[in-house]
Amino acid sequence: MSNSDAHKEYGLSKIAPHERSYGFVDTVWLWFGSGVNTGSWFFGGMAAALGMMFVLQYSVLWLPLMMIPWAAVAYIGYRYGASTAVVARPSLGTKGSRLTGIAQFLVLIGWPSVNSFIAAISLSHVFGAAFDWPVFGQPGSTGPMVLGILLTAVAQGVIAFLGHEAIRYLERIAGFLLLVLGGWVTYIVLSKWNLEQIMAFQVQNPTHSVAFFIDLAFGFSWTWAQVADFSRFAKTGRAATVGSWLGLNIGQGWFMLIGAIGTIGVALQTGSIDPNNSDPSSTLATLGLGMVSFLVLIFATVSTNVSVLYGSGMGLLSAFKGLTPKKALAIIVVLQLALCFVPMAFDSFLHYFETFLGVIGGLFIPLWTIILMDYFGVRGKRLSDADLFAEAGGAYYGSTGWNAAGITSLVLGFAVYFVLAHVFKDVAAQTTASIPAILVSGLAYALLVKKPAVALSASFERGA
Ligand SMILES: O=c1cc[nH]c(=O)[nH]1
């Protein structure tokens, strides 16, 4: 790849094999750096109420299993050099796939507000230990919170604007540093708390059921919507799928465990379980390791948010055709800076976070299901390159640009998720809202889609 190509942003165009620069190690670092974030330890803190055995089971078993379909979406992006929204064209129609762009834009512009806010809370403890400034929740903590948000929001904004190659380099450095710093944090957390007591800790009546947590987990993990925006740059199928899957599971699973241990450790001392205590960096800061803590917070947050913001930019570009890739990224950079301050307006951050997760999961659960059902079930892993990237006309445009089967199945999936998660909560506490939404949207698509209308002649298609 020449220098000028290295700085080129491709928008929605097909990424040809010679334009791809992400090897296996790059995808592992990218997703490891994304998975290691403040949201992951907060989420581990939320799971802690269900006991450490559950958190372990979730991190080493359920999370890796849940991420297999996500890695399958990465495969489609890699196979055709297509962004996330373009991958949705066969199932939703060329115009219908703009809905994916809108969802991706909204969800991924929302995540940095969560990640940066949690980082700012922790940074306020680092500043408190170093300069005696008020920490989050104390009178006068607005200034330290604003400074913490600005530090991450400006750094992530600049790197996301520079594009996918700048992100690749940042993730290499951040990934390595986070491995070292994360190891250090793990050592401190494990030596501070008694592991036997942590494992034995139980909450008599946890506020949430396992099923409720699984729903949050789908919202948490299936909203890495930028998956194909990056796998399209992968040089091999292994890098696109195994590399992304491995990096994400290690990063997210590991930091969830750290968050859960910290939360339970504090609960053993105080008797009250609160995910706000999941933050290992304030422990580090009070032990005089403020600089380590500062670096973990900045690298963990920025390395996540750069890929998230890049994906949000690609979503915006897919939704509004008049934009160029750089213009879309510039809009995102400015918008995220403002949105990172929104949680300050809420009285409870936990409430903001749970509401956010409860809404976003409902969007991507049926969407991934329909895309995978379409590619692996209906089309037998065969798509037409030419039609996939055609803006008008072709097999995926149909007569209107909308694939009615896909849109109907998507709406049904949303409806099932939202009705269960928000109206019939007692039922969802047993069945989850996510699994019925997956079943209904997948089945509806398989039944509604008209195979002859979407199948192409074998010579015109490219198989996997
Ligand atoms: O920032 C993000 C985006 C998706 N999922 C996460 O857990 N965090």
The ligand as a Gaussian input file, in Angstrom:
#p B3LYP/6-31G(d) Opt

LIG

0 1
 O      -18.047000       1.196000      23.112000
 C      -18.660000       0.140000      23.011000
 C      -19.379000      -0.231000      21.850000
 C      -20.059000      -1.414000      21.818000
 N      -20.032000      -2.200000      22.906000
 C      -19.334000      -1.854000      24.012000
 O      -19.307000      -2.594000      24.979000
 N      -18.685000      -0.682000      24.053000

